Amino acid sequence: MIRVLVADDQDLIRTGLRMILENAEDMEVVGEAEDGAAAADLAAATRPDVVLMDVRMPGTDGLAATRRIRAELPDGPRVLVLTTFDLDEYVYAALRAGAAGFLLKDALAADLLSAVRAVARGDAIVAPPITRRLIERHIGAESDPLPRTVAELDRLTGREREVLELVARGLSNIEIAERLYVTEGTVKGHVSAVLAKLGLRDRVQAVIFSYECGLVRAGT
């Protein structure tokens, strides 16, 4: 069973999320929190596999809670941030704080369950085009590449660099395979090599790295 903690300040949303999650045969909700501080405390007490974390909450927000969970429980739950596009202005910071990804609150129930399963097995949810613009907004089209990260690109082969760029643009492994006329397994191998060579934890960090080093620019 995938054990999930739900953190949101709105009771109606928590109830809806609980119903969706508990209707899945492979999930159970181990707790609910209405603010970030309570979410961090419950995460330590219940040790869930995944925390569904709202960004905007009174008191301790989702960003601070994510940082605390990742600091206090580095091998503990993975955080999946729930966001409302154009309202949450620090989702990028949440990813930097260690969140495994983020999902729009108006996502379909099936997409929510898929995201929870993906995060639980160690994958990361890279933003689709609409939420990818949030990342672009916070890095900025005019930001200068970081010299250290630019140099690190030289560790990659030409094909690995190409795969990294497509990952940063939000393409899935299947979409990358179709674009490059290779198998999905080949793409997975390239992605694993890229993460290992650059010392990145997951695809979310790969996206952030790509923007920060200038491999991909906002609006392109």
Summary of the structure (lengths in Angstrom):
residues: 220
radius of gyration: 17.4
end to end distance: 40.9
largest distance: 49.7
contacts: 714
relative contact order: 0.11
helix: 53%
strand: 13%
